[in-house]
Amino acid sequence: MLLLSDKFGRPITDLRISITDHCNYKCVYCRTGNEGALYSDLPFTDYLRMARIFAGLGIRKVRITGGEPLLRKGVVEFVRELAKLRTTDDEPLELAITTNGHLLAEMAQPLKDAGLRRATVSMDAVDPDRFARITRVPNGFDNVLAGIRAARHAGLWPVKVNCVLMRGFNEDQIIPFGMFAREEGVIVRFIEFMPLEEDRTWAPETVVTLDEIVARMAEYRPLVEIPHERSETARRYHFDDGIGEIGIIAPVSHPFCGHCSRIRITSDGKIRTCLFSVWDHDLHELMRRNASDEELVEFICGVVARKEERHHIGEADFVPASRTMVHIGG
């Protein structure tokens, strides 16, 4: 059986599919506030074919991303069709979604019923005014909070809440998010700010690092690290009394490239082997030319074989990714 792995021996088991680069938010760490979608969306049937082929190559987890994926009409039916696919072990795929949560309150239960297992919600402040400043969307906080609670109620467990920390914007939200994790029964994950924003204004001093997050949280309650899988992006912690979980994704200060198991498909059907790739690999163009499944498998395997060893953030030879985050998919 042919299973995906790269030249460094890393098995590729996680696929992220962006189904749009449209977004109804303009978060300061992502968008300029001026540019909209740059790339076309594909029919869901094309994403399904890609997912089916990847599942046959050992992919076990599929995460639906954007842009904001819940803006796409038909996303619930797309999840229902994805849920019919099987892994090489004849198990259902583990299906998850990353969303800004603005439309999640009314969609959480239909998504769960269709076969979605987990939801991750982006939320960068627990203070409504700060949230509006970061997202540049007034009155969005209540929608997102309702979406988080609806996801919990629907059983999209564990519900993870992602917060990108930027010095000067929201580093004072660390302790409030710790309280939020305990009170709402969700996993809060802090993400170090990465150079993937449209403004291209990233600088090392804007990064709030893992060590700083742990130290700041200890002013509230100490964190105790939890063992995690090597391929997991987050270092995991619970509070000293066992109530509440915090994750920290630290690609800048504590890179985890050596155990990367992920690959991405953009909304226009390009394969990206790393968030920081400087080139795309056009899988959809082959499909448009009526390539067979066998030809697509050959192409995918060749691309994965050339997956980058690591990113070079903060190094002298660092070259920004050819796309910014909203046009790649989280």
C-alpha positions in Angstrom: 0.0 0.0 0.0 1.4 3.4 -1.0 1.4 5.8 1.9 2.6 9.4 1.7 5.9 10.4 3.3 8.6 12.9 2.5 12.3 12.5 1.9 12.9 13.1 5.6 10.8 10.1 6.5 7.9 12.1 7.9 4.5 10.4 7.3 1.9 12.8 5.9 -1.4 12.1 7.6 -3.1 15.5 7.9 -4.7 17.4 5.0 -6.0 21.0 5.2 -8.4 22.0 2.4 -9.2 25.7 2.0 -12.7 26.1 0.3 -12.5 29.8 -0.1 -10.2 32.8 0.5 -13.2 35.1 1.1 -13.5 36.3 4.7 -15.9 38.5 6.5 -13.3 39.7 9.0 -10.2 41.9 8.5 -8.0 40.8 11.4 -5.0 43.1 11.7 -2.5 40.2 11.9 -3.9 38.7 8.6 -5.5 41.3 6.3 -4.7 44.8 5.1 -8.3 45.6 5.3 -8.2 46.5 1.6 -7.7 43.3 -0.4 -10.5 40.8 -0.8 -10.4 37.3 -2.2 -7.6 36.9 -4.8 -8.3 33.3 -6.0 -11.3 31.4 -7.3 -13.2 28.7 -5.3 -13.6 25.3 -6.9 -16.7 23.2 -7.0 -17.0 20.9 -4.0 -16.8 17.9 -6.3 -13.2 18.8 -7.1 -12.2 19.1 -3.4 -14.0 15.8 -2.8 -12.0 14.1 -5.5 -8.7 15.5 -4.1 -9.7 14.3 -0.5 -10.6 10.8 -1.8 -7.2 10.4 -3.4 -5.3 11.8 -0.4 -7.3 9.4 1.9 -6.1 6.5 -0.3 -2.6 7.7 0.4 -2.8 7.6 4.2 -4.4 10.9 5.1 -6.4 10.4 8.3 -7.5 13.9 9.2 -9.0 16.5 7.0 -9.5 20.1 8.3 -11.7 22.5 6.3 -10.3 26.0 6.3 -10.5 29.4 4.5 -10.8 32.3 4.4 -14.0 31.8 6.3 -15.3 28.4 5.2 -18.8 28.9 6.6 -19.3 31.6 3.9 -19.5 28.9 1.3 -23.0 27.7 0.5 -23.2 23.9 0.6 -20.5 23.5 3.2 -22.8 21.2 5.3 -23.4 18.9 2.4 -19.6 19.0 1.6 -19.0 17.7 5.1 -21.6 15.0 4.7 -19.8 13.8 1.5 -16.4 13.9 3.1 -17.8 11.8 6.0 -18.4 9.0 3.5 -14.7 8.7 2.7 -12.6 6.1 4.4 -9.0 5.9 5.4 -6.6 3.1 4.3 -7.6 1.3 7.6 -11.3 1.5 6.5 -12.0 4.1 9.2 -13.9 7.4 8.7 -11.8 10.4 8.3 -11.4 12.7 11.3 -13.1 15.9 10.1 -12.6 19.3 11.6 -13.1 22.9 10.7 -11.4 26.2 11.5 -13.7 29.2 11.5 -13.9 32.7 12.8 -17.2 31.5 14.5 -19.3 34.4 13.2 -21.8 32.1 11.5 -21.2 29.0 13.7 -24.1 29.4 16.2 -26.7 28.3 13.6 -24.5 25.9 11.7 -22.8 23.9 14.5 -25.5 21.3 14.9 -26.1 20.7 11.1 -22.3 20.3 10.7 -22.1 17.8 13.6 -25.1 15.9 12.1 -23.3 15.8 8.8 -20.2 14.2 10.3 -18.0 17.0 11.5 -16.1 16.0 14.7 -14.3 19.0 15.9 -14.3 22.8 15.6 -11.6 25.4 16.1 -12.7 29.0 16.5 -10.4 32.0 16.0 -11.0 34.6 18.7 -8.2 37.0 19.6 -9.7 38.8 22.6 -12.2 38.1 25.3 -12.9 41.9 25.6 -15.5 43.0 23.0 -13.9 46.3 22.3 -10.5 44.8 21.9 -12.0 42.1 19.7 -13.6 44.8 17.4 -10.3 46.6 17.2 -8.4 43.4 16.1 -11.1 42.1 13.7 -12.2 45.5 12.4 -15.8 44.2 12.7 -18.1 45.9 15.1 -20.4 43.8 17.3 -18.9 40.5 16.2 -17.9 39.3 19.6 -21.3 38.1 20.7 -21.7 36.1 17.5 -18.4 34.3 18.0 -19.1 33.6 21.7 -22.5 32.2 20.7 -20.8 30.0 18.1 -18.3 28.6 20.6 -21.1 27.7 22.9 -23.2 26.2 20.1 -20.3 24.1 19.1 -19.9 22.8 22.6 -23.6 22.0 22.8 -23.5 20.2 19.5 -20.7 18.0 20.7 -18.0 19.3 18.4 -15.4 18.3 21.0 -12.9 19.4 21.9 -13.8 23.0 21.0 -10.5 24.9 20.5 -10.3 28.6 20.6 -7.2 30.0 18.8 -5.8 33.4 19.8 -2.9 34.9 17.8 -0.9 37.1 20.1 0.6 40.4 18.9 2.6 42.7 21.1 0.9 46.0 21.4 -2.5 44.5 20.5 -3.6 41.7 22.8 -0.8 40.3 25.0 -2.8 41.5 28.0 -5.5 39.0 27.1 -3.4 36.0 28.2 -4.8 35.7 31.8 -8.4 36.6 30.7 -8.1 33.7 28.2 -7.0 31.4 30.9 -10.1 32.3 32.9 -12.2 31.9 29.7 -10.8 28.3 29.2 -11.8 27.3 32.7 -15.2 29.0 32.6 -16.3 28.0 29.2 -14.8 24.5 29.1 -12.9 25.0 25.9 -9.2 24.6 25.0 -7.6 27.9 24.4 -4.6 27.9 22.1 -2.2 30.8 21.8 -0.4 31.1 18.5 2.9 33.0 18.1 2.5 35.7 15.4 4.0 34.5 12.1 5.1 36.5 9.0 2.0 35.6 6.9 0.0 38.8 7.0 -0.9 40.9 3.9 0.8 44.0 5.3 4.2 42.2 5.5 4.9 44.2 8.7 6.0 41.2 10.9 9.0 41.8 13.1 10.6 39.6 15.8 9.7 42.0 18.5 6.0 41.7 17.8 6.1 38.0 18.8 4.8 37.0 22.2 6.7 33.8 22.8 5.8 30.5 24.5 8.0 31.2 27.5 6.5 34.6 28.0 3.0 33.1 27.8 3.7 30.5 30.4 5.3 33.0 32.7 2.4 35.5 32.3 -0.2 32.8 32.9 1.6 31.7 36.1 0.7 35.0 37.6 -2.8 33.7 37.5 -2.3 30.0 38.0 0.7 27.7 37.2 0.6 25.6 34.1 1.6 21.9 34.1 2.7 20.5 30.7 0.8 17.5 29.3 2.5 14.9 27.1 1.5 15.3 23.4 2.1 13.5 20.1 5.2 14.5 18.3 3.3 15.6 15.2 1.0 17.9 17.3 1.6 21.6 16.6 0.7 22.7 20.1 2.5 22.2 23.4 -0.3 21.3 25.8 -0.8 22.4 29.5 -3.4 22.2 32.1 -3.7 24.4 35.2 -2.2 23.1 38.5 -5.7 22.2 39.8 -6.5 20.2 36.6 -9.3 22.6 35.5 -8.8 24.1 32.0 -6.4 23.3 29.2 -4.1 25.7 27.3 -2.2 25.0 24.2 0.7 27.1 22.8 1.6 26.9 19.1 5.2 28.3 18.9 6.5 28.0 15.4 8.8 31.0 15.9 10.4 30.3 19.3 10.0 26.5 19.4 9.7 25.2 15.8 8.1 21.7 15.4 9.0 21.2 11.7 10.9 18.0 12.4 7.6 16.1 13.0 5.3 17.9 10.5 2.6 15.6 9.2 0.6 18.3 7.3 -0.1 19.3 3.7 -2.4 21.9 2.3 -4.7 22.5 -0.7 -5.6 26.1 -1.5 -9.0 27.2 -2.5 -7.9 27.3 -6.2 -6.5 23.7 -6.0 -2.8 24.2 -5.4 -0.8 21.9 -3.1 1.3 23.6 -0.5 3.8 21.5 1.3 4.5 24.2 4.0 2.9 27.4 5.2 6.1 29.1 4.2 6.5 27.6 0.7 7.6 30.0 -2.0 5.8 28.0 -4.7 2.6 26.2 -5.3 1.9 22.9 -7.1 -1.1 23.0 -9.4 -3.1 19.8 -8.7 -6.3 21.3 -10.1 -4.7 22.1 -13.5 -4.1 18.3 -13.9 -7.7 17.6 -13.0 -8.8 20.2 -15.5 -6.8 18.4 -18.2 -8.7 15.1 -17.3 -5.8 13.5 -15.6 -6.5 10.0 -14.2 -6.4 9.2 -10.5 -3.2 7.3 -11.1 -1.6 10.4 -12.7 -2.8 12.5 -9.8 -1.3 10.1 -7.3 2.0 10.2 -9.1 2.0 14.0 -9.0 1.0 14.2 -5.3 3.8 11.7 -4.3 6.3 13.7 -6.3 5.3 17.0 -4.6 5.3 15.5 -1.1 8.8 14.0 -1.7 10.0 17.6 -2.1 8.4 18.9 1.1 10.6 21.5 2.8 12.6 20.3 5.9 11.7 23.4 7.9 10.9 27.1 7.8 13.5 29.8 8.2 11.7 32.5 10.2 14.1 34.9 11.8 17.1 33.7 9.8 19.0 35.9 7.4 18.0 33.8 4.4 14.2 33.9 5.2 12.0 34.5 2.2 8.3 35.3 2.9 5.8 32.8 1.7 4.4 33.3 -1.8 0.9 33.7 -0.3 -0.4 35.2 2.8 -2.3 33.2 5.4 -5.9 34.0 4.2 -5.0 32.9 0.7 -3.3 29.6 1.9 -5.8 28.3 4.5 -5.1 27.8 8.2 
